């Protein structure tokens, strides 16, 4: 039987999808890339913010059409949206044959087999296994999930309700998976969790991210090592020095600060202050001059005044962050922030988002202009559609989120290797270079 997968949302969700693919592959199902060819379609949904929820619902409805008109016999939905709204979705989209919440992942195989092979009374017990996951991000780069859930309890965020509290994976188990990935040829490992800086506190009563990164870096075959996401209050001097001194760790921090106004941060239940954030980013830049800093911001949080927004705008204008993403506050069911007074009008939220984005674009272009003439190592990932250019990333860019660097295709066979390039031009968020 042919199985097709659709993975929505974050990279942590993607790892869950990859483990599910591995489970089916282990049991001799045929995995297809084109869902139009699939007899079983499995959608791993995201339920984080309103736009993600809508995308998941639209995708389920679209796949429901394939069930009516195409080869699809069974439609299955799993993941975060199911965890939040299973009963509502059962009524809304009856074409879905099986909904699997996150809390049911330990019974995932049993549920799916009972659906597909109803006549089989001897369903095998099988569990999701990190070591058996099928990586879907190419032959060079992959993600390594080190923890589940989150315990930060930010007032705007539904993740703790969906995924549960923060649970670190055992240190030795992570190293085993990293070795397995390296043995399969993956040379760029991206360590992920909702908050990587909390790694180890629940298991070992102390943060062990720096130690973990050092240990992973010792594995033969790994060339680049990254970690996402680092909450500011969890970034220690030890972690900064580890990034500074370890040549395999990319000089890159993704620090989701969300805001800079203390009054907003307090209502968000963030565990830091604007002053501490500014001290931190200054320290990182001083210790690691070549570092790239990325952040995410929320505008229009309940009670955000014009003064609060101006503080945020002025802080962004200082140019500490090389890259940033901006989100309009999304009122999420079951979160404390959804019950706060002084909800901001959507037009005000959009205006503030546009202002920050316009400023961010200006800063980004300035910072890219400063890289003209510089030489970088570039991981070549693919070619443009016309085959005229190779495109890839430097240490300054993470997959999907950041820009690319393009170089003329003057030599064959450079995909999935590192080359030296010199920056010759800037285009919006991307760089143009030449091979040297």
C-alpha positions, 0 to 999 in steps of 0.5 A: 500500500502506498503512503503519502505524508504532509508535514506542516508547521515547525521542524519539531513537527517535521521530526515527528513526521520523519519518525512516522515515515520510518515506522511505515518504511520498517513495515514495508509500506511504499512511501510516495512523494506525490500524495496524488499517488497515495492510497493513505494520506497522513497529515501532521498538523500545526495548531500554534497560531491562527494562520497555521491552524487555517493552513492545516484545515485547508490542507485536510479539506484539500486532501478530502477531495483526493479521497473522493476523486482520487486514489486515496482510501484513508485520510489520517490527521495527527499532531498539534491541531488534533490535540487542541480541536479533535472533537470540533474537527471530527464534526467539521471534516468527517472525511478524515478517517482517523484523528491521532492526538499527540497524547496518543503517539504511543498507540499511533501504529496500533490505531493506523493498522486497525484502520487500514487492516481491519481484518488483521486481529494480530496488530504488531506493537511498534513505536516511533523511533528516532533512530529509524526516522527517514530524513526528508531534508536532503542528504546533508542537513538534518534536525536533532530534537533534544526535548519535547514540550515546554514549561515556560508558560508564556501567556500567549502560547498554547504549546505547553497545553498541546505538547505538555511540560518540557522533557529532555531526552537522555544525553546518551540517547541524543549522542547515539542519534547524532552518531547515527545521522553522521554515519548516514552522511549528514554533515550539518546537524541543527539541534532543536527544541522549543527552548534549547537552553533549558536542556538537561535541567529537568533530568540533571538539575542543571543546563547541559546544552553547552556540554551536549553541543561540545560532545556532538561536535566530536562526532566524525563527519559533522562539519556544521552544528547549530541550535534553535531556539535560545531563550535569552534568560537561558543563554549562559556565559558557558554557552557563549564561550562554547559557541565562540571557541568550537569551530564546528558550531556556527556563530549564530544565535536565534533568540526569540525575545518577543518584545523589549518593553518591560510592561509587555514582557511582564504581561507575556510572563517572560522571565527577563527584562528589556535591559537584560536583553540588551546587555546580553546581545551586546555581550554576545557581539563583543565576545563573537564579533562575526556572530549572526543574531536572529530574533522573533517579535510579537506586535499588538500584544494586549495592552501594548501602548504606543510608548511600548511599541516605540521602545520596540521600534527604537530597539530594532533600529539599533541594529543588534539583530541581523535577521528578525521575524515579526508576528501579529499577536494571535489570540489563542484559545486556552491561553491567559493572554486571550483573557487579558483586557485591552486587546489591540485592534487588528488594523493597529496590529497590522500597522505596527507589523508593517512598520517593524518589517519595513525597518527590518528590511532596511537594516537587513539590506545595510548589513548585507551591503557590509558583506560585499567583498567578504569570503565565506564557506558556502554549503551548495544545496541545489541549482536554480530552475534554469541551471545558471546558478548554484544556491546555498547557505553560509553559516549566517543562514538557517534553512527556510527562514534566512536568505541564500547565496547564489553563485554562477554554475561554472563547475559541475557536481558541486551539490552538497559540498562546501565551497569558498565564495566571494560576495559580489552583489546584494539582492533583497535578502540574498547574496550574489557571489563567485567561486574562488 
